[in-house]
Structure formats: C-alpha cells, structure tokens
Amino acid sequence: MPKRKAATFPKIKGAPGINVTTKLICADNSGARILQVIAVIGYKGRKRRIPRASLGDVVVCVVKEGSPKMRKNIVRAVIVRQRMPYRRKDGTWIQFEDNAAVLINPEGEPLGTEVHGPVAREAARRWPGIARIAKIIV
C-alpha cells in the first residue's frame, strides 16, 4: 500500500473524542451518510484499551447508511469535527455540534468534491486536499 503523502504538519495533542464503535456523520458528497468507526490507523495502545482518535486522525469505518453502492463498504476517513472540547495553543476552547469525517482514498485525497459544514483548522492543516474543498475552516 502506498504511503500517504498528506501529513505535512505534525499531529496535534488534542482531547481524543472518537472511540471505536462511534457513529460519525459523513461530511462530504461521496454517497455515504453515517459511518461507524472500527479501527484507528496508527494507534498504539495497551491491551484491552479502546482505541481513540482526535481531529486529523485517519480511521477505518463501515458505511452504515448511504447510497446502495456505498453501503457495507469498509472505507478510510479523516476526522474533521468532534463534539469533545479541545484546547488550542492560544488558549481557546473549541467544540463542534457533531462528530464528522471525510472519506479519503489510500493516497490521502478526498473521495467527494465538497465538504458540508465547518472543518477544524487542525485537520485542514494536516490534510491540504480536504482544506482545498472545504467551505469553512474554523
């Protein structure tokens, strides 16, 4: 599998707000609507600890709702919004209304052509392909 070429900035240390089995809203127009997280890429944890992800992390998901072509597919996605509050370096606290992700291909490019709703600045800096199609970056 080719190496992803999207991580131009290092991962932020934020409050991880997405666990395995969390249901996410698909924030792009790829055909999926509801995703369920089944794994976190790059998570190094401890035995019996549930893997967690935060903004900008890549997760493996199952499409639970969406178009018939997309349903029951296993896809990769990047977390762009999380409900759990997190603190930025300048001291501000950010919290979104929902948990959302954008589907990507193995090279790190988004599958959809537009993103619905805001995208966190941390995810946009780490994934320039998602930042290019986002309308609002918070």
Residue frames as a rotation matrix with the C-alpha (Angstrom) as fourth column:
MET 1
0.586 0.811 0.000 0.00
0.811 -0.586 0.000 0.00
0.000 0.000 -1.000 0.00
PRO 2
-0.074 -0.657 0.751 1.46
0.546 -0.657 -0.521 3.41
0.835 0.371 0.407 -0.92
LYS 3
-0.546 -0.215 -0.810 2.46
0.823 -0.321 -0.469 5.77
-0.159 -0.923 0.352 1.83
ARG 4
0.587 0.798 0.136 0.05
0.809 -0.585 -0.063 8.65
0.029 0.147 -0.989 2.41
LYS 5
-0.464 -0.818 0.341 1.53
0.832 -0.535 -0.150 11.99
0.305 0.214 0.928 1.47
ALA 6
0.300 0.732 0.612 -0.80
0.434 -0.676 0.596 14.31
0.850 0.086 -0.520 3.33
ALA 7
0.776 0.033 -0.630 0.69
0.626 -0.165 0.762 14.79
-0.079 -0.986 -0.149 6.80
THR 8
0.194 -0.709 0.678 2.65
0.414 -0.567 -0.712 17.99
0.889 0.419 0.184 6.25
PHE 9
-0.061 -0.155 0.986 2.17
-0.750 -0.645 -0.148 19.12
0.659 -0.748 -0.077 9.84
PRO 10
-0.905 -0.296 -0.305 2.68
-0.042 0.776 -0.630 17.00
0.423 -0.557 -0.715 12.95
LYS 11
-0.051 0.915 -0.399 -0.28
0.568 0.355 0.743 15.57
0.822 -0.189 -0.538 14.80
ILE 12
-0.215 0.074 0.974 -1.73
-0.597 -0.799 -0.072 17.84
0.773 -0.597 0.216 17.46
LYS 13
-0.864 0.017 -0.503 -2.17
0.391 0.652 -0.649 16.68
0.317 -0.758 -0.570 21.01
GLY 14
-0.464 0.793 0.394 -5.89
-0.699 -0.601 0.388 17.17
0.545 -0.096 0.833 21.45
ALA 15
-0.421 0.431 0.798 -8.52
-0.636 0.488 -0.598 15.51
-0.647 -0.759 0.069 23.56
PRO 16
-0.973 0.082 -0.217 -9.44
-0.115 0.640 0.760 12.33
0.201 0.764 -0.613 21.71
GLY 17
-0.477 0.867 0.141 -13.19
-0.711 -0.287 -0.642 12.41
-0.517 -0.407 0.753 21.29
ILE 18
0.359 0.573 -0.737 -13.82
-0.893 0.441 -0.092 9.49
0.273 0.691 0.670 18.89
ASN 19
-0.232 -0.361 0.903 -13.76
-0.622 0.769 0.147 5.88
-0.747 -0.528 -0.403 20.13
VAL 20
-0.962 0.038 -0.269 -14.07
-0.165 0.703 0.692 2.66
0.216 0.710 -0.670 18.19
THR 21
-0.502 0.865 -0.004 -17.82
0.865 0.502 0.006 1.98
0.007 -0.001 -1.000 17.53
THR 22
-0.390 0.362 -0.847 -18.60
0.106 -0.896 -0.432 5.72
-0.915 -0.258 0.311 17.43
LYS 23
0.190 0.507 0.840 -21.02
0.952 0.115 -0.284 6.70
-0.241 0.854 -0.461 14.67
LEU 24
-0.601 -0.489 -0.632 -19.94
0.254 -0.867 0.429 9.68
-0.758 0.097 0.645 12.55
ILE 25
0.689 0.699 -0.192 -21.69
0.090 -0.346 -0.934 11.89
-0.719 0.626 -0.301 10.02
CYS 26
-0.134 -0.694 0.707 -20.07
0.927 0.165 0.337 11.76
-0.351 0.701 0.621 6.59
ALA 27
0.173 0.165 -0.971 -19.35
0.213 -0.969 -0.127 15.41
-0.962 -0.185 -0.203 5.80
ASP 28
-0.732 -0.438 -0.521 -18.78
-0.384 -0.366 0.848 15.04
-0.562 0.821 0.099 2.06
ASN 29
0.262 0.881 -0.394 -20.85
-0.835 0.002 -0.550 14.18
-0.484 0.473 0.736 -1.02
SER 30
-0.717 -0.649 -0.255 -19.34
-0.694 0.628 0.351 10.74
-0.068 0.429 -0.901 -1.68
GLY 31
-0.178 0.732 -0.657 -22.65
-0.435 0.541 0.720 8.90
0.883 0.414 0.222 -1.17
ALA 32
-0.419 0.000 -0.908 -22.18
0.699 0.638 -0.323 7.77
0.579 -0.770 -0.267 2.44
ARG 33
0.273 0.561 0.781 -24.20
-0.159 -0.775 0.612 9.36
0.949 -0.291 -0.122 5.24
ILE 34
0.741 -0.028 0.671 -23.48
-0.671 0.020 0.741 7.52
-0.034 -0.999 -0.004 8.51
LEU 35
0.097 -0.802 -0.590 -20.12
-0.334 0.532 -0.778 5.87
0.938 0.273 -0.216 9.29
GLN 36
0.972 0.096 0.216 -19.13
-0.235 0.296 0.926 3.62
0.025 -0.950 0.311 12.20
VAL 37
0.173 -0.984 0.036 -15.51
-0.940 -0.176 -0.292 3.57
0.294 0.017 -0.956 13.35
ILE 38
0.971 0.117 -0.207 -13.96
-0.067 0.970 0.233 0.09
0.228 -0.212 0.950 13.50
ALA 39
0.372 -0.900 -0.229 -10.23
0.923 0.331 0.195 0.95
-0.100 -0.284 0.954 13.83
VAL 40
0.906 -0.236 -0.353 -7.84
-0.205 -0.971 0.123 3.87
-0.371 -0.040 -0.928 14.26
ILE 41
0.725 -0.680 0.107 -4.84
0.431 0.327 -0.841 3.93
0.537 0.656 0.530 11.92
GLY 42
-0.112 -0.917 0.383 -1.54
0.030 -0.388 -0.921 4.36
0.993 -0.091 0.071 13.75
TYR 43
0.584 0.356 0.730 -3.00
-0.687 -0.263 0.678 3.87
0.433 -0.897 0.091 17.23
LYS 44
-0.312 -0.693 -0.651 -0.51
0.055 0.670 -0.740 2.34
0.949 -0.266 -0.171 19.63
GLY 45
0.297 0.580 0.758 -2.27
-0.747 -0.354 0.563 1.46
0.595 -0.733 0.329 22.83
ARG 46
-0.696 -0.406 0.592 -2.45
-0.708 0.523 -0.474 -1.04
-0.118 -0.749 -0.652 25.60
LYS 47
-0.871 0.359 -0.334 -4.13
0.231 0.902 0.365 -4.42
0.433 0.241 -0.869 25.82
ARG 48
-0.252 0.919 -0.304 -7.94
0.964 0.264 0.000 -4.13
0.080 -0.293 -0.953 26.21
ARG 49
-0.432 0.120 -0.894 -7.85
0.209 -0.951 -0.229 -0.32
-0.877 -0.286 0.386 25.86
ILE 50
0.504 0.704 0.501 -10.34
0.701 0.005 -0.713 1.05
-0.504 0.710 -0.491 23.36
PRO 51
-0.539 -0.733 0.415 -8.57
0.837 -0.410 0.364 2.90
-0.097 0.543 0.834 20.51
ARG 52
0.448 0.645 -0.619 -9.36
0.563 -0.741 -0.365 6.62
-0.694 -0.186 -0.695 20.34
ALA 53
-0.290 -0.478 0.829 -8.92
0.939 -0.310 0.150 9.29
0.185 0.822 0.539 17.69
SER 54
0.029 0.275 -0.961 -9.00
0.412 -0.879 -0.239 13.09
-0.911 -0.389 -0.139 17.54
LEU 55
0.801 0.368 -0.473 -9.05
-0.183 -0.601 -0.778 15.73
-0.570 0.709 -0.414 14.81
GLY 56
0.310 -0.676 -0.669 -7.00
-0.950 -0.253 -0.184 14.94
-0.044 0.692 -0.720 11.73
ASP 57
-0.489 -0.487 0.724 -6.61
-0.507 0.834 0.218 11.24
-0.710 -0.260 -0.655 12.54
VAL 58
-0.411 0.310 -0.857 -7.33
-0.777 0.371 0.508 8.54
0.476 0.875 0.088 9.97
VAL 59
-0.350 0.391 0.851 -9.92
-0.585 0.618 -0.525 5.95
-0.731 -0.682 0.013 10.97
VAL 60
-0.958 0.165 -0.236 -11.28
-0.074 0.653 0.754 2.83
0.278 0.739 -0.613 9.26
CYS 61
-0.510 0.851 0.127 -15.08
-0.632 -0.269 -0.727 2.91
-0.584 -0.451 0.675 9.04
VAL 62
-0.739 0.480 0.473 -18.03
0.641 0.717 0.273 0.88
-0.209 0.505 -0.838 7.83
VAL 63
-0.852 0.519 0.063 -20.70
-0.436 -0.771 0.464 2.76
0.289 0.368 0.884 5.89
LYS 64
-0.796 0.600 0.086 -23.95
0.314 0.529 -0.788 2.16
-0.518 -0.600 -0.610 7.82
GLU 65
0.384 0.923 -0.020 -26.27
0.500 -0.226 -0.836 4.44
-0.776 0.311 -0.549 5.81
GLY 66
-0.378 -0.473 -0.796 -25.94
-0.413 -0.683 0.602 5.87
-0.829 0.556 0.063 2.33
SER 67
0.161 0.398 -0.903 -26.36
-0.987 0.051 -0.154 5.00
-0.015 0.916 0.401 -1.31
PRO 68
0.915 0.264 0.304 -26.72
-0.281 0.960 0.011 1.29
-0.289 -0.095 0.953 -2.14
LYS 69
0.669 -0.729 -0.147 -23.34
0.087 0.273 -0.958 1.34
0.738 0.628 0.246 -3.85
MET 70
-0.173 -0.782 0.599 -21.59
-0.549 -0.428 -0.718 2.66
0.818 -0.453 -0.355 -0.72
ARG 71
0.547 0.468 0.694 -23.44
-0.829 0.190 0.525 0.70
0.114 -0.863 0.492 2.00
LYS 72
0.943 -0.146 0.299 -21.50
-0.017 0.876 0.481 -2.02
-0.333 -0.459 0.824 3.84
ASN 73
0.574 -0.809 0.123 -18.18
0.259 0.036 -0.965 -0.86
0.777 0.586 0.230 2.36
ILE 74
0.556 -0.536 -0.635 -15.08
0.712 -0.087 0.697 -0.51
-0.429 -0.840 0.333 4.51
VAL 75
0.596 -0.269 0.757 -13.51
0.424 -0.695 -0.581 2.91
0.682 0.667 -0.300 3.91
ARG 76
-0.373 -0.723 -0.581 -10.89
0.928 -0.275 -0.253 5.24
0.023 -0.633 0.774 5.37
ALA 77
0.591 0.603 0.536 -11.89
0.530 -0.791 0.305 8.64
0.608 0.104 -0.787 6.72
VAL 78
-0.669 -0.738 0.085 -10.32
0.477 -0.515 -0.713 11.70
0.570 -0.436 0.696 8.36
ILE 79
0.097 0.670 -0.736 -11.95
0.984 -0.174 -0.028 13.20
-0.147 -0.722 -0.676 11.46
VAL 80
-0.490 -0.251 0.835 -12.86
0.524 -0.850 0.052 16.86
0.697 0.463 0.548 10.72
ARG 81
-0.115 0.466 0.877 -15.20
-0.654 -0.700 0.286 17.67
0.747 -0.541 0.386 13.66
GLN 82
-0.484 0.032 -0.875 -15.58
0.526 0.809 -0.261 16.33
0.699 -0.587 -0.408 17.19
ARG 83
0.513 0.812 0.280 -18.01
0.169 -0.415 0.894 17.09
0.842 -0.411 -0.350 19.99
MET 84
0.528 -0.380 -0.759 -15.45
0.848 0.185 0.497 16.70
-0.049 -0.906 0.420 22.75
PRO 85
0.985 -0.172 0.017 -13.99
-0.171 -0.984 -0.047 20.12
0.025 0.043 -0.999 23.64
TYR 86
0.373 -0.928 -0.028 -10.28
0.927 0.373 -0.025 20.58
0.034 -0.017 0.999 22.99
ARG 87
0.711 -0.208 -0.672 -7.87
0.144 -0.892 0.428 23.41
-0.688 -0.401 -0.605 23.78
ARG 88
0.763 -0.482 0.430 -5.75
0.434 -0.110 -0.894 25.19
0.478 0.869 0.125 21.21
LYS 89
-0.152 -0.951 -0.269 -2.27
0.930 -0.045 -0.366 26.61
0.336 -0.306 0.891 21.82
ASP 90
-0.618 -0.077 0.782 -3.64
0.055 -0.997 -0.055 30.17
0.784 0.009 0.620 22.09
GLY 91
-0.984 0.168 0.060 -5.88
-0.065 -0.022 -0.998 29.11
-0.167 -0.985 0.033 24.99
THR 92
-0.294 0.935 -0.198 -9.24
-0.956 -0.283 0.082 28.99
0.020 0.214 0.977 23.20
TRP 93
-0.634 0.226 0.740 -11.54
-0.068 0.936 -0.344 26.01
-0.770 -0.269 -0.578 23.64
ILE 94
-0.542 0.423 -0.726 -13.27
-0.829 -0.124 0.546 24.61
0.141 0.898 0.418 20.55
GLN 95
-0.652 0.436 0.621 -16.27
0.081 0.854 -0.514 22.28
-0.754 -0.285 -0.592 20.44
PHE 96
-0.860 0.372 -0.349 -18.44
-0.427 -0.152 0.891 21.30
0.279 0.916 0.289 17.46
GLU 97
-0.060 0.952 0.301 -22.09
-0.983 -0.003 -0.186 20.23
-0.176 -0.307 0.935 17.37
ASP 98
0.913 0.398 0.086 -21.40
-0.369 0.898 -0.241 16.78
-0.173 0.188 0.967 15.91
ASN 99
-0.084 -0.897 0.433 -18.74
-0.175 0.441 0.880 14.21
-0.981 -0.001 -0.194 15.09
ALA 100
0.889 0.398 -0.228 -17.96
-0.257 0.020 -0.966 14.18
-0.380 0.917 0.120 11.37
ALA 101
-0.116 -0.921 0.372 -15.46
0.108 0.360 0.927 12.69
-0.987 0.147 0.057 8.94
VAL 102
0.462 0.126 -0.878 -14.47
-0.816 -0.328 -0.476 12.98
-0.348 0.936 -0.049 5.27
LEU 103
0.789 -0.130 0.600 -13.78
0.223 0.971 -0.082 9.86
-0.572 0.199 0.796 3.19
ILE 104
0.233 -0.791 -0.566 -10.33
-0.858 -0.442 0.263 9.57
-0.458 0.424 -0.781 1.61
ASN 105
0.888 -0.077 -0.454 -8.63
-0.233 0.776 -0.586 7.18
0.398 0.626 0.671 -0.81
PRO 106
0.728 -0.628 -0.274 -5.35
0.674 0.585 0.451 5.35
-0.123 -0.513 0.850 0.02
GLU 107
-0.153 -0.818 0.554 -3.30
0.803 -0.430 -0.413 8.26
0.576 0.382 0.723 -1.38
GLY 108
-0.561 -0.049 -0.826 -4.96
0.719 -0.524 -0.457 10.72
-0.411 -0.850 0.329 1.03
GLU 109
-0.957 0.284 0.066 -7.16
-0.193 -0.787 0.587 12.60
0.219 0.548 0.807 -1.45
PRO 110
-0.506 0.830 0.236 -10.86
-0.404 0.014 -0.915 13.09
-0.762 -0.558 0.328 -0.58
LEU 111
-0.707 0.325 0.629 -13.44
0.615 0.721 0.319 10.98
-0.350 0.612 -0.709 -2.42
GLY 112
0.393 0.919 -0.024 -16.06
0.826 -0.365 -0.429 13.74
-0.403 0.148 -0.903 -2.52
THR 113
-0.208 -0.423 0.882 -15.91
0.805 -0.586 -0.091 17.11
0.555 0.691 0.462 -4.25
GLU 114
-0.160 0.138 0.977 -17.28
-0.350 -0.934 0.075 19.29
0.923 -0.330 0.198 -1.45
VAL 115
-0.746 -0.122 -0.655 -17.44
0.552 0.439 -0.710 19.27
0.374 -0.890 -0.260 2.35
HIS 116
0.256 0.898 0.359 -20.63
0.251 -0.420 0.872 20.15
0.934 -0.133 -0.332 4.23
GLY 117
0.958 0.186 -0.219 -20.20
0.259 -0.228 0.939 22.23
0.125 -0.956 -0.266 7.37
PRO 118
0.643 -0.744 0.183 -17.06
-0.759 -0.650 0.025 23.56
0.100 -0.156 -0.983 9.04
VAL 119
0.627 -0.596 -0.501 -13.70
0.412 0.800 -0.436 21.80
0.661 0.067 0.748 9.17
ALA 120
0.869 -0.363 -0.335 -11.33
0.241 -0.281 0.929 22.16
-0.432 -0.888 -0.157 12.13
ARG 121
0.718 -0.646 -0.259 -8.13
-0.693 -0.624 -0.361 24.05
0.072 0.439 -0.896 11.42
GLU 122
-0.048 -0.765 0.642 -6.05
-0.695 0.488 0.529 21.17
-0.718 -0.421 -0.555 12.80
ALA 123
0.227 0.209 0.951 -7.49
0.399 0.871 -0.287 18.73
-0.889 0.444 0.114 10.26
ALA 124
0.981 0.186 0.051 -7.21
0.128 -0.433 -0.892 21.26
-0.144 0.882 -0.449 7.41
ARG 125
0.462 -0.879 -0.121 -3.53
-0.866 -0.476 0.152 21.95
-0.191 0.035 -0.981 8.09
ARG 126
-0.245 -0.574 0.781 -2.72
-0.426 0.788 0.445 18.26
-0.871 -0.223 -0.438 8.20
TRP 127
-0.226 0.283 0.932 -4.77
0.728 0.684 -0.032 17.34
-0.647 0.672 -0.361 5.09
PRO 128
-0.687 -0.109 -0.718 -4.43
-0.210 -0.917 0.340 20.03
-0.695 0.384 0.607 2.35
GLY 129
-0.917 0.398 0.027 -6.68
0.174 0.336 0.926 18.08
0.360 0.853 -0.377 -0.04
ILE 130
-0.116 0.892 -0.438 -9.55
0.988 0.150 0.044 18.40
0.105 -0.427 -0.898 2.43
ALA 131
-0.246 -0.036 -0.969 -8.75
0.440 -0.894 -0.079 22.07
-0.864 -0.446 0.236 3.06
ARG 132
-0.978 -0.183 -0.097 -8.99
-0.010 -0.427 0.904 22.74
-0.207 0.885 0.416 -0.68
ILE 133
-0.598 0.801 0.019 -12.62
0.305 0.206 0.930 21.57
0.741 0.562 -0.367 -0.91
ALA 134
-0.310 0.480 -0.821 -13.78
0.938 0.011 -0.347 22.90
-0.158 -0.877 -0.453 2.49
LYS 135
0.240 0.474 0.847 -16.02
0.551 -0.785 0.283 25.96
0.799 0.399 -0.450 2.52
ILE 136
0.708 0.046 0.705 -15.47
-0.492 -0.684 0.539 26.94
0.507 -0.728 -0.461 6.18
ILE 137
-0.008 -0.739 -0.674 -12.30
0.524 0.571 -0.632 26.33
0.852 -0.358 0.383 8.23
VAL 138
0.828 0.374 0.416 -12.67
-0.171 -0.538 0.825 27.10
0.533 -0.755 -0.382 11.94
